[in-house]
Amino acid sequence: MLVITGAAGFIGSCLTALLNEAGRNDLILVDDFSDFAKRKNVDDKQYIGWVHRDAFFGWIKANHQHINGIYHLGARTDTTNFNTEIFDRLNLGYSKKMWQVCTEYQIPLVYASSAATYGNGELGYDDNHLLPPKLKPLNPYALSKNNFDIWALEQQNTPPAWFGLKFFNVYGPNEYHKKRMASVIFHAFNQIRQTGRVKLFRSHRPDVEDGKQLRDFVYVKDVVSVCQWMMQNRPENGLYNVGTGTARSFTDLANAVFMSLNLNSNIEFIDMPEDIRETYQYFTEANMTKLTLQGYYHPFTTIEEGVQDYVANYLLGNGYW
């Protein structure tokens, strides 16, 4: 059996879909399942059981002998929440307990880190193991992720295989429930449908033009493909970037959404909200050399291809993967 935490969330439910398509139905889904909007992500999935996140560590004591791997994707991901206690508990503390049970019962572990750990990028975006202690994350969410990466790298006792995946800007189906934290593609699509135009944040740096803020946008189908590959192929233990390796502008992204709807671009620039202005990343781009050297050769989806698939096959019909 395989365990997926955060299974009712965005990436977790997409991983469940991918594994179902690969013929894996022997899945245990872990989440809080109290959010009805999130539960719709797993309504049509195939699995053998689900466990509330608070009951999981008791459950695994009785069932660990049946578990072949754990995908730990569950986390509090709101980058605008500055309550450090909740991140210490749900991200850092919970992940340490997950590591410890995977070590005790010798279960392979794939867990979600984040490109947010890189802060404003002054030290680059390399997934080498010397970098995490030097990084300066910009919010409590990113700090909790980086603190766990540092802690994991310090451990002498480890799971038999472990991989911390630093996800860059992920977009794609099953993010309907994320509200403000959903991808810009999701918000752009809805703005176009309602008003015929897209609102993008104006740049508040003189060296960056409006709309030319650059991010490494990665399609969720590529992200879960990497997750699956890690568990199957067991490369060298450690941290790995998961992005396309190519930064694209928000203008490129908005244009791709208009193109997918066969409409001419109509972009309006608005001031960035004060609560995120000081912690906003103007550039992210994953160095993907490490993953490639470990043998992952699958091409990553371009913005144009990913947005076309997302809009045509999911957003237009309010569909789920």
N, C-alpha and C positions, 0 to 999 in steps of 0.2 A: 504494500500500500504506500501511497504518497500522501503527505500532509501539505495543505496550502493554507497559511494564515493570511488574513486579510482577503479571504476568498470571495467575499461579496463586494469587494471594492473594485476599482478600475483595473489595475494590472492583474490582481489575483483572479478576477472572473475571466479575464482574457486568457490567462494561463490555463485555467480550467477548460475553456473552450478549445484551446490548442491541444491539450492532452486528450480531451474527448475525441477530437478529430483523428488523433494518432492511435485511438483504440484503447486509451487508458480511462477506465471508469472506476478503478479501485482507489478512489480519492476520498480523503477525509477533509472536509472544509471547516476552517476555524475562523470565526468572526464574532461580533456581538449580535448580529442579525436583528437588531432592534429597529433599524432604519428601513422602512418599507421601500423607499426608493432604491436603496442598495440591494435589497433582496430580489428585486426584479432582475438584477444582473445574473442571478443563478437559478432563476425559475425553471429554465429549460435545460439545465446542465445535468449530466449523469455523474452520480457519486454514490458512495455507500453509506455515508453518514456525515453529520455535522456536529461540531462541539463548540460551545460558547468559549470565547477566549479566556474567561476567568476560570473555567473548569478544565482547561487543556492540560495543565501540568499534573493534575490528579489523574486525568484520563490516560496520559501517556505512560504513567507508571504501570498501569495494568495492560497496556497494549503495545508497548515499545517493540516487542519481539516481532510484530507484524509490519513495522514501518521500515521502508527501504530508503526514504529520503524525506527531507522537510524543506519546503520553500517558504521562508519566513518573509512575507511581503506586507504583513499587517503593521501599521504605524499611524500615529497622528501626524498628518502631513500639512496642516495649515501654517504656512509661512508667515501669516499676519498675526498669529497668536503668540504673545510674548510671556505667557504663563509657563515658566520653566518647569514647574513641578509636574505638570501633566506630561511633558516630553521626557522628563527623567523617569517617570513611572511607565508610560506606555511604549516609549521607544528604547531608552537606554536600559532601564531595569528589566523590562520584559525580554529584550534581546539577550541580555546576559544570562537569564534563566534558560532561554532557548539554547544558547551555546552550551551551557552546562549539562542539560539533559542529552543533547546530541553527542557530547563528549562521553558522558557516563554510559550511554547505550550504544555508542559507536554508530551514529546515524549521520550520513552526509547532509550538509547544510548549505543551501543557497539563500542568501539574505539580501534585502534591498538596502543599499546605501544610497547616496544621492550626489549629483554634481553640485548641489548647493553647498557641500562641504568645502568647495574651492573658494568660497567667498567672492571677492571682486576679481579674482583671477590673477593677482599680481605675481603669484608663484607658478602660473601656468596650469595646465589641465592634464598632468601626467599621473598615471595610476601606479607610481612606484611607492614602495613602502617607507621611504624616508620622509615623504612629504606630509602625511597627516598631522604629526605633532607641530608642524610649522604653519599650518593653515589657520586662517582667521574667518570662520563662518560668520554670516551677517545676521542670523536670527536664531532663536532657541531650537527650532526644528533642525536646522543645519548643524548646529552645535551638538545636538543629541546624536545625530548620525555620525559626525566626525569623532565624537568621544567614544562611540562604540567601535569604530574602525581602529582607533588607537588602542583601546582595551583588547580587542581581538588579536592585534598584532603582537601584543605583549604576552599572550598566554602560552605557557609551555604545554599545557594539556589542551588538545584540540579535537574536534570531530575528525573522523578518518578522511574526510574531504570537506573543504569549506571555501566558499566563494562569496565575497562581498561585492555586489554589483552597483556601480555608481551611475544610476540612471540620469540622463540629461533631460531635455524638455520633451516629455512623453505626451503624445496625443493619440486619439483614436476612440473607437466605440467603447461603450459602457462607462462613460464618464458623466452621464446625465446628472447624477446625484451630487457632483462636486461643487455645484453652484459657482461662487466667486473663484474657486481654485481650479475650475475646469480650464482646459487649454484655450488659447487665443483662437484656434480654429473653431472650436465649439461656439464661443461667443460671437465670432465674426459671422458665422453662418446664421445665427439667430438675429443678429443686427441687420444683416442684409435682407432677411425675410420680412422683418418688421419695418425697416426704414429705407432700404435700398442702398445703404452705405455702411462703412465700417469705421468705428472710432478706434484709433491707435494712440498710445501715449506719446506725447511730445517729448523730445529729448531735453533733459535739463543739464546737459553737458555741452559746452561750446564746441568741442571737437567731434561731436557726433550729430549728424543731421537727423531731423525728425523721421522716424520710420526706419532708420538705418541701424538701430540697435540690433545686434547679431546674437543669435542663439543656435545651438545644435538641437534642432527639432528631430525627434526620432519617433517613428511610428510604433505603436504598441505591439503590433504583430511581430516586428523585429525584436523588440525587447523580450517578449515571452519566448521567441525562438532561441535567443541566447540563454535564457533561464533553462529551457529544456535541454539544450546542448551541454550546458555545464554539468547537469546531473547525469547525463548519459555518458559523457566523455571524460569527466574527471581530470581536467588539466591541472597545472600547478596551482596549489592552494594560494589564496590571497585575494587582493582587491583588483577589480577590473572595471574600466570605463565601459559604458554601454551608450553610445551615441552613433551618429553617422560618420563623424570625423570631419564634417563640413558645416561651418557656420552659415546660416542664411538670415536675411533681414526680415523684420516684421512686415515690411512692404511686400517682399516676395511671398510671404505667407498669405497676406490678405489678397494679393493678386491671384494666388492659386485657388482660393475659395471662390472668388468671382468667376474665374475660368471654369471651375467645376459646375457652376450654375449658368454658364453661357451668358454672362453679364459683363458689361464694361466696368472697370474699377472705379470706385467712388470712395475715397478715403478722407476722413476728417481727423485732425489731430487735436487731442485734448490734453490738459495738464494731468500729470501723474498724481495719484492720491498722495497726500502728505505722509500717510502711515507706511508707505513702502518706498518713498523716494530716496531715503538715505541708505536703503539696503538692496537697491535694485542692481541686478547684474546687467551690464551693457554688452558683455561679450562672453560667450561660452563656446568651446569647441573641444570635443573629446580627442585626445591622442589615443588612437585605436591600435597602435602598433603591438601592444602586449597581447591583446586578444587574437590578433592575426597570427602572431608568432606561435601561439598555442594551437593553431589549426582551424580557427573559425574563419572560413572563407566566403560565407554567404554574403551576397551584396545587400547593402541597406537601401531601403526604399527612399526615393527622392521626395521632397516636399510635394511636388506636382503629382506624383503617382500616389502618395499616401493620402493627400487631401481628396483626390478624385475618388479613391476607394471609400474613404470615410464618408464623404458627402453622398455619393451615389448609392452605396449599399447599406448605410446605417442612418445618417442624419435625415435624409429625405423621407424615410419611412419610419423614423423614430425606432429603428431596429437595434437589436442587441446581437453581439457576437456570442 
